[in-house]
Amino acid sequence: MKRTGTIDIPGSPDWVQNHGLFGIGCNEKLNKVYISNIRTQGIIVVDGETGERERIIYTPPMNDRPGLSNVRWSSATDLVYMTAPDEKKVYVFDPNESKYLRDWDLGGGPRGIDLDRNSGHIWIAQYGEGWEGGGNSVVVYDKNEEQIKTITVELRPWDILVDSDGGKTYVVCKGSDNYKPGYLCIINHDSLEVESTILVGRRPRGVGIISKSRKAYIACRYDSAVYVVDLESQEVTSRIPTDCDPIGIVAVEETERVYCLNRQGAMRLGTPYRGAASTVTVIDGTTDTVVKTLTYGKTGHFGVYNSVNQHIYMPAEDTNNIWTLDTKSDEIDGTIAMGFSLDSGFHVNPKTGYLYATSHISDEMTILDGRGEQYVDTVPTHGWPFGVAGLPELGRIYTNNSDDATLSVYDANTHAFIKTIDLGVEGHFSMNSPIVEAHTFLFSKIASDSKRNRLLITCPWVEKLAVMDARSERVEYVDLGYSAKAIDYSLLDPAINEETNTIYVWNSMLNSVTVIDGETLRVVDSIDIPGESSRFERLIVDSRNNRLYWNRYIIDCRSNSVLDTLSNEIKGPIAAFDEKRNHLFVAGRESNSVTTVDADSLKEIETIPLGSATFETMDFEEERMYAVENGTIAVFG
């Protein structure tokens, strides 16, 4: 099997990596904006004049999670700095040459970073490791990156703001308990000591100041409010209600306006989450009253003010774009696309060879003609689709939409939208809580039973498998027998052996497979898988040999036990099974290759080099393989 072609997707730079936008900073000298995200090992550069994404400045490969960090430009050193908490490092970039320069190790989970434009001092909040944190210090470096001092503050410092002219640094600390008041610590630049600690609201995050009125504004997530601190009296003087989940604060000194970015702003207590949009609460700093509320993308965290064009730039993690707010009119006036994003688990229509892939980032399904090697279309879905299934006999394609527990139905020939089907349960990530922390932790999947024209959809938040007869649209539920609420970051992957009418559901956190009788829809067994769990390996059915494959394990479905594993010479997890030829396809990440293996002997047949591409799916009818490569699909045949 050799590479035969490429399917180009219009307007899709770096789409494999480029989503999960997070931290943001501005270089007013060059009129550039820099954004970090949780998938890209580096920073994205946006031109402030043209409003276009220019490039990604890459770092060396990271050992742990890339990005998820804050970015700042220093006018004193003319360099850009980015913190990476899981790597415990600070990365340094040259914005003039658009290149990575160096990094240095810094324990304690560095989060917030800000720079003193007068001295060039670098201030970094040490939140602690992981999401729970536990750190209690701020580290100060000089402009030569030599450590000056470590200053003890309250527990779990997150955001940090340096007031160069005022000679103070403001540090927001969440404290020991998210459900109790947090703190604003004020550090004096002369003494490098905490001069005051002020109680604010619960789970504080962003901070901004208006020097003219001597006030600080702190976004407090669990209070859905901005707390106002009088910096002369050092007391809380006001509590301004916002929308749900306030995080980012942008304070504009010239206009005395404060902009609070609410991550899940449109959410309302007592209602399903359903992918609530982010909002901006615009506050008049002279009266501390709300002027208006603006709506933008989904899952916005932070923003930055660019005084060159008087715009605020606001990344939205779950719509994969940046929204711009004109502070002269206080209106949102544009978006900047950050590239295309497709989820793994492409579906292949065996009759037509068309490929289908969802994007839970953009809430869309992309359609590709695999055999004709061309892009076809991108169509909207409901919120947070994750996976596609097809029923060839009915001529239908389905996406499962996790936000509201619905299916979107399309014609498999024309790809026209037909209808939405409600599964009859709450959205998979619905919570009667002010902040939806589990939204990205529980992944729902879909599979088809073509022989019986059924669909299998996992509903992780209600701990069930939905089984729908596609003709009658009648839904039955199988209780999976575990508590999803106690599980962090779980993928529930359904599959069916159509010959034996046995349903299997893989649970990535329990490291087990639930076995269900497809006729009675009763749980009959559970198969524990030894070894280390993996979140995103697929559960693969081999109806020819009555087996299951997961990662490198071969499972006998007669005894419901592990039969064998691949030899160490064959690298990677089992990614697909060709029933017609009795071949396994093993996708080796380390070797950037796919190995075909005889399913009886488990011996290697052929190794296919992929270069920089990553295996995605197979079209077994035509013996074609597809792999993703930057903004394209590589085709092998």
N, C-alpha and C positions, 0 to 999 in steps of 0.2 A: 504494500500500500504506500503510495507516494502523494505528496502534495500536488493537487491539480488546479487549485484556484483560490480566489479570495472573494468574500462577500463584503462589500463596503457598506457601511451604515452612514447615511448623510449626517453631517454635523455632530460627530461623536468622538471628540478627542479624549483619549485616556479613559474611556468609559469603564474599564474594568476596575480601576482604582478610585475614580474620582467621585466619591460621594461621602456623606458624613461630615459636612462642613461644621467647623467649630470656632476656633479662636480667630481673631482678626486684629490687624494693626494697620497704621497708615504712615507712609513716607511722604510728607508734604513737600520736601525738596524736589523729588522726582514725580510727585503727583501719582503715586502708586499705592495700591492696597494689597495687603498680604493676608492670606487665609490658610489656616491649617485644617486638617480633617482627620478622621479616624481610620482612613484607608490609605492615605497618601504619605509616603516617607519623604516629606519635604514641605514646601509652602507653595501655594498658588499665587501668581502675580496677576493683578487686574490693573489695567490702565485707567486712571481716574479721569483722563480727558476724553478718551473714546468710549469708555464703559465696556471694554472688551477684555476677556480673559487672554492673557499673553502666553504664559508658560507655567511649568512647574519647575522649581529649583529643588532638585532631589538631594537628600542626605545619603550617606552610606546605609546599607541594609540595617534595619533595627531588629533586635532580638525579640522584643515583645510587641505590644500593640503600638503601631505608628501613630503619630499625631496626638489628637485629643489634648491640645495644649494651647497656650496663649502666645501671641506674637507681638513684638514691639520693635519700632525703629528708634534708634538713638541719634538725635541731632548732634550730640557731642562726639560720638565715634563714627557716625555715618555707617553703622552696621545694623543688621536686623538680628534679633534674638528670639528663639523659640524654646519653650520648655516642653519636655516630654516626660510626664510623671512616671509611666511604667518603665521607661528606659533609665530614669533617674539621671537625666542629662539636660544640659542646655546646648542648643545648636546655634551656631553663628554663621550668618550669610553676608556676602558682599552684594548689596543691591545694585551697585553701579556695574559690576561685571556679571550679575545674575548667577552667582555660584555659591556653593557651600564652601565654607572656609575650615571650620573645625568644630569640635564639641568638647565639653568637659563633664566629668562625672560629678553628680551632686546627689547624695543620698536624701531620703526623706520625702520623696514624692513631690517635686517642684511643680507648682500649679501657676498661681498668679505671678506675673513679672511686670515691672515698670522701670523706667529709666529717668534719672535726674538729668535734665537737659543742660544744666549749668556745670555740674561736676562730672557728669558721665557715669555716676555710680549706678550699679545694677542692683535692683532690689527684687528678691525672690521669696515667695511664700512657700514654706515647707509644710504641705498639707498632711503628709504621711502616705503610707502605701495603700494601694487599692482604693475602692470607693468609700470605705469606712474611715480611712485616714488614721489619725492619731498623733500627727506631728504637732509641734507647738512653737515653731520658730520662724524667723525671717532672717535670711542670709544676705549680707551686703557685700558687694564686690566693687572694687574701683574700676576705672575704665580700661585698665590693663588686665582685667579679669583676675586680679589678686584679691583673695578674701580679706575683708576688713574686720567684720564682726558678725557673730550670730546673736540675734536678739530674741529673747523668750517672749512669746505673746500667749494669748489664750489658745485652747485646743482647736485644731483643724482650720488653720488660716487658708482662705481660698483666693479671694480677689485682693488686689493691692493697687493703690493709687499714690503716685508721688506728686506732691505739690512743690515744684522746684522753687518758685518765688516765695511761697509761704514758709519754706523750710520744714515741712512736715510730710510724713508718709502715713497713709490711712490703710489699715489692714482689717478686712472683714473675716471674722472667725466664727465658725458654726458652733463651737462649743462641744461638749460631750454628748449632747442629746439633741436630735433634730426637732424634738417636740417641746423644747425649752428655749427661752431667749438666747440669742447669740450675742456677739460682741463687735464693737468697733474699737480697735486699738489705734491710738494716735502716737506716732513715734517722732521725737524731736531730732532733727538732723545734726544739731550741734553736739548733743550728748549721746546720740544713738541709743537712747533709752525710751521705753514706753512712758509717756507723760500722763496719759489718761486712758481708762478703759470704760466704755459706755455700753450698757445693756440696750440691745435693740430687739427686733422681732425674731421669730423662729426661722431657723435655717436661712440666714442671710447669705447673699451671694455677691451681687454687683454693688459698686460704690462710685459716686461722682460728687464733685463739689462745685459750688458757685462761690468764687472768692469774693465777689462784690458784696454779696449778702452774708458771707461767712456762714454758709450752711453746707452740710453734707447730706446726701440722699442715699439710702441703702435699700436695695430690693430684698424683701423677706419672703421666701417662697411659701412657707406654710401659713403665713398670715394673709397672702394675696394683697400685699400692701407695700408701699414705700414709707420707710421711717425717715423723718427729717430731724437732723441733729443741729442745734445751734452751736457753732464752734467757739463762740465766746463763753457762753455759760456751760458748754459741754453737756447739754441735756437734750433729750428727745422733746421736741416741741410740737410735732404733728405726726399723724399717721394717715397717709393718703391711700384710699382703697384703689386697687388696680384689678385687672382681670386675673385669671388663674395662672399660678406658677410664674411670678416675676423673677427674672434672673439678671438680665443686663441693664446697666445704667449708662446713659450718655448724657453728660451735662454740657450745654453750650453756653460759655461765659458771655458772649456778645449779646445774646438775646435773653439770657436768664431763663432759658427753657430747659426742662429735664425730660428725657425720653426713657421710659421704662419698657423693656422688651419682655413680654410675657410668653414664655415657652409654649404653653398650652392655653393661650388666652381665651379662646372661644369656648373652652370646656365649661360646663355648668354642673355643679354637684347634683347627684341623683339621676344623671343622664348617662347613657353609654358614651365611651370616649370617642369612637368613630373618627379618629384622625383630626382632632380639633385644630383649627388654624391658630397660628401665633398672632399676637396683637401688640400694638405699641400704645401705651398710655402717655399722652402728651401733657406735661405739667407746667403751669406757669409758676416759675420760681419766685416771682414777686409776691404772689398771694398763696402759693402752695395749694392750688386748686387744679382740678383736671380740666383741660381745655377741650380735648377730643380723644377718641380712640380710633386707631387705624388697624386694619387687618392686612397681614401679609402671608408668607408661606407657612409650612409646618415645621415645628421644632426649631425655632430660632433661639439662640442662646445669648450672643453678644453682638454689639455694634460698635462702630468707630466713626468719629466725626472727621471729615476732611475739610479743613478751613479754606482750601484752595477753591473748591466749588460749592462750599456750604451744604454738602450732602452728608447724610449718615448712611453707611453701608451695613446691611444686616444679613449675615448668612443664615440660610434655612436648611438645617440638616436633612430633613425628610422630603424636601422638594428639590434639593440639589441645585440651588441657585442663590444669588445674592439680590436682595431687594434694596432699592435706593429711595431715601426719603429726603425731599427738598425742604430744608429748614426755613426757607424764606416763605413758603406757603403752608408748611406743615402738612404736606401731602406726599404719599408714595407715588413716585413718578416713573419707575422702571424696574426691570429685572435684568440680571446678567446670568446667562446659562453657564453652568460649570461642566458640561459634558453629559454624555449618555451613561446610563447605568442599567444593566440587566442582571437578574438573579440567576443563580445556577439552576440546573434541572430543566433544560430545554425539553419540550415535547415535540416528537416527530409524528406527523400524520403518515401512517404506513402506505396509504393509498396515493397521496399526492407528493410526499416528500417535503411538505412545508414544515418549517420549524417555527415554534412559538415559545416566547420567553416573556415573563412578566418583569416589571420593575416596581418593587415596593417603594422605591424612592420617588418615582414620578407618577405612580398609579396609572400605569399603562401596560399594554401588551404589544410586543413587537413581532411582526410576521416576516419571515424570510422564505424565499423559494430556494430550498437547499439544492435541488437537482438543477435548477436553472441558474443557481449561484447569483441571486440578486435580492436586494431589499425590496419588500412589498409594501408594508404600511406599518404605522403605529396607531393603535386605537386606545381610547380611554377605558379604564375599569372603575370599580369602586375603590375605596381606600385600602391600602396595604395588601395588594394581591401577592400571593406567594405560591407560584406553581400553576401549571396548565395541565389539563387532561382532555382527551378527545374520545368520542364514541363514533367510530367510522360508520356503523350501520345507520345511525340517526343523522349523520352529517352535521355533528355539533362539536364545538370547542367550548371549554368551560375554564374560567379562572375562579379561584376561591379568594374572596376578599375578606381579610381577617378583621378589619376595623368594625364591620357591621354584620359579620357572619352571613354573607350573601354569596351567590354565584352569579357571575356575568356569563351570558350565553351568546354565542356567535355562530353564524352559518359557516361551516367548514369550507365551503366553496367560494362564497362571495366575501366572507369575513365581516358581513354586516352584523351589527348588534341586534339581537332578537329580544332579549328580556333580562330581567333580574329576578333571581329566585331567592327568597328569604329562607334560611335554614331553620328558623324558629327558635333560636337561642340568642343570648346576648352576644355582642361582638366579642371576639376571642380575647381582647385585651380590655374589656370594659371593667371599670372599677368605680365604686362609689367613694372616691377618694380625691382629695384636692390635687394630687400629683400622680400621674400614671408612670411609675417607675418600671413596671413590667412590660411596657409596650414592646420593647425590642428584645425581650427575654424569652418569649414563648412563640415559637414558630409553628404555624399551621401548614399542612401540606395536603395535596389532593392526588388521588390515583383513580384509574378507571377499571371497571370490570366489563370489558367489551362483550364477553359471552352472554352476560345477563343484562347488559345496558344499565349498569349501576355505577354510581360514583361514591368514592370513599373520601371523606373529609375529616381530618382531625380537628377537634375543637378543644384546644388545650386548657383554656380558662375554665370551661365547664367540665373538663376531665372526661370527655366523651369522644367517641367516633361516630360521625353522622354517616349513615348509609342511605343514599337516595336512589330510588327507582326513577330513572331519567324519563320514562314514558309518562308515569302518573305524577311524578314529582313528589311522591310520598316519601317522607324521611323517617327512618327509625334510628334509635340511638343505642350505642353500646357503652356501658360504664367501664372505663378502662382500669378502675380500681386503684388509683393512686391520687395523691393530693398535688396537683400542679402548683398550688400556691406555695408549696414548700420547696419548689424546684427552681433553680436559677439557670437561665439560659438553656432551655430545653427545645430540642427539635423532635417533633412527633411525625414519623414518616410512615404512611400506610402503603401496603402492597398486597396483592392477591395472587394466589395460585389458582388460575381459572379452571384447571383440570380437576383439582380436588375440592374446589370451592372453600378454600381456607384463607382467611384474612390474617395479615400480620401487621403489627404496629410497632415500629422501633422507637424507643424512648432513650434519647442520648444521655440524659442525666442518671437514669436508673440502670443504664447499661444492660437493657433487657429487651426482649421481643415478646409482646403479648400475642397469644394465638387465639383466634376467634373462629368458631364454626360459622361458615358463611351461610348455612341454611337456617340455623336457629338463632344466629347472632348472639351466641353465648361464649364467654371467655372460657376456654378449655385448658389452657396451659400458659406457662411463662418460661421463656428460655433466657437464662442468664449467660451473658457473654463475658469471658474472662478478659483480663488486660485493661488497657487504658481506654477511656471513652473518647469519642470524637464527636463534635457537634454536628458536622455537616456531611458525613459519609452517607451514601444512599443504601437503603435496604433493597436488595435485588432478588427477584424470584426466578428460579430455574424449574419450570414445570416439567421439562423433559426428564430431569433426573430427580425430581421431587426434593429440591434443595433450596436453601436460602444462602445468600452471600452478604456479608457485612464486613467492611474493611478488608481484612485478609483472612477472615474466618469462613469456613465451609460448614454449613449447618444441615444435618440430616432431618428432614421434616417427618420422617416416620417415627423416629425416636425423640424428636425435638431436643437434640443435643448437638454439640459441636463435634463435627466429624474429623476435620483436618484444618490446617492452615497452609498458606503458600510458603514455599521455601524462601530462605533469606536472600537467595540470588535474584529473585524476582521482586523488584522494588515497587512500592506503592500499594494503594488499596484497589480492590476489585470495583470497577466503575460501570461495567455493562456485561450482559450475557447474550450471546447470539445462539438462540435455540436451534435454528436451522443447521448451523455448522458445529454446534456444541463447543463454542469457543468462549473463553473469558477474556475480557479486556481489562488490563491492569494499568492504571494511570500513575506513572511514577513522577512525583513532583521533583524529587532530587535529581533525577536523570533527564527531566524534560522529555519524556518519551511515553509511548503506550506499548505495552507488551501483550501480544495475544498468547493465550495459554490453552492447551487442550484440557477440557473440563474433566475427562476421565483420568488421565495420567498426571495432570497438574504440571506438565512439562511445557517449557517455552517453545513457541512456534516461530514467532517473529517479533522483533522490536522495531518500532516506528519512531524515529526522532521527530520531535515537535518544534525544536528550536526554542523560540521565545513564547510559543503558544501554549495554552493550557487546555487539556481535553475537556470536552463538554458533553457530546452525545454521539449516538450512532444511528444511521439509517440502514437497518439490516437488509431491507428489501433490495437496495441498490449497492450494498457494501460501500457505504460512504461514511466518513468520520468528520466531525466538526470540532474545531478547537477555537478558543478565543485568543485574540492577539491584538492588544491595544484597542483601537477603535474598529477592528474588523473581525470577520470570522474566517479562519483558515479551513480550507476544504481538502480532504484527503480521499483518494479513491483507488 
